[in-house]
Amino acid sequence: MKRVQPTAKKAIIASSIALLMAAPSVTYAAQEAALSSGSVKTAAETARAPLADSAQVPIRQVAESLGAKVEWDPAARAVTILRGADTIILTVGKKQAIVNGKEIQMSEAVSIADQKTYASLDFLNESLGTAAFWSAADEAVTVDAGDFKGAASLFVHHLIAGAASKLPSMMSAPLQQSLPEPTLGVLSQQYAAAYGRPAMQLTAAVQTNDVHTSVVMGYETDKGPLEITVRFKADGLIDDLYFAPLTPATPYQKPEYDKGNYTEKEVVIGDGEYALPGTLTLPEGEGPFAAVILVHGSGPHDRDSSIGGAKVFKDIAAGLAARNIATLRYEKVSKEHTFKLSAQPKFTLKNETADDALLAAGLLAAMKEIDSARIYVAGHSQGGYAVPMMLDSDTNSLIDGAILLSAPSGQLTDVMVEQQDEALKRMNELGLPEEMIAAQERSAAMIKQTAALIQNPEYSAEKLPEPFPLPPAYWWYEQRDYVPSESAKSQTAPLLILQGENDWQVSMKQYEGWKTALAARPNTAFKSYPKLNHLMTEYDGLSIGMEYGAPANVSAEVITDMADWIDRQK
């Protein structure tokens, strides 16, 4: 029997468009379980109390607030602090600490009182690389504005400790409205059940864009490594969060067609609470250039559409630049504003995918470097599925044509069921372990039950079933009757439809659906590729998603076909 990596089943389930939702389903469940909050406090109303000048602070309370794990050895009367690669050993009565195997002299000895051990705050900050303060009046750790790592660590600590009352003062008003205090209390329990309870911070890195400053932290939990991202607004308040299993980083391999003959600059799509950071890739030379807007598949995606070892949109941007075509890619709204979306009970596919693509088109049309008569969209998976919706919504005629990559043509519930059946069929063909096949059978059965519930005429967007297994229910029922290939029939914009024949997520049946529906439609071209999987990368084996973790690039043939098609639209 073939050996299968432990993450294989996760790859199969996690990459399913049926299970990757636009907004965090755990958040919706938490909101339903929580009581309505009374009022939202402003930052001014919850300002930090003056700090006391205290040299000795409780070790466990301070260290755990900053993401560390603390262990006590009663026999040795010693405290061990663990965080990431750092190990600090402090012994009661001694001024000598062991930091990562080296002896360090402290100004004062470690002490013990009321069953708590105490050490110098300056020493703890220096050893942990932090800049925390201690409020003796509140008996709590505090941080200054601008200490993003400290604030993010403190927020996560309060969240997992169930100290929901301490969180609103750290949050922006929109996030407070999305996550009122009662919801925060339930959220901490439900996320611990789903992902595991964070026990120790493994890593922390600050990332900045033109919308947020984000702290991306890795945590050790009882269910495996977890990534938690805390996003800050310019005023220092926390504006959103993102949770995901922490997977080993796969080095990105630069494709041969990336000639480096381009410049990239940061842009912002839209404005207000849901503005999105993006990257404009411009070829060398003088424009104006034709431009392509890259539209994500289902689930929260970064601007590169990073999936395992592939960066689908980064590849396409580099490849098209070599052909003198500009691209615009951006963080998906469900990635950059994950939890705030949960405040929208009627969030739709159009909101998730089409609206931002049209804002991007408007941004490009106003740029002198871009030929406003040659702006195209390229939608991958769900992004391609939503292309006819974008074209219908394009009242200003900004989009001059579209490329659909691995895009479903039929009703989403049919695609869900077909996808699960295709995965099960391929797993059997590969002779995978019985336990994996049994798990996929259970997944397929659950999806079929959910699809039947969505199609049940007793329910609608105005009358939603409670409970619903894949919340938010409105997202599904609002688009229940949408069939992209039928919508595209009456549209006139040129289309290029590309499909990998080794794709289990969007099968050749969906590709044939496009060809059948649009057989009489002018300005429509089709092409399929024998070895390409859902990511438009080449794979010699039978794809079920297990190969996604390996470094891979979008096929050069796909890049050439996209560029040739765009050139023919002149």
Helices and strands as residue ranges (DSSP letters): H 8-14, H 25-33, G 44-46, E 56-58, H 59-65, E 69-73, E 78-83, E 86-91, E 96-99, E 102-105, E 111-113, E 116-120, H 121-128, E 133-135, E 140-142, H 148-160, G 164-166, G 168-170, H 173-178, H 181-195, E 198-208, E 213-221, E 226-232, E 238-245, E 262-269, G 272-274, E 276-283, E 289-295, E 306-307, E 310-311, H 312-321, E 325-330, H 333-336, G 340-343, H 349-349, I 350-354, H 355-365, E 370-380, H 382-385, H 387-393, E 401-405, H 412-430, H 434-455, H 473-478, H 484-489, E 495-500, H 508-517, E 524-529, G 546-549, H 556-568
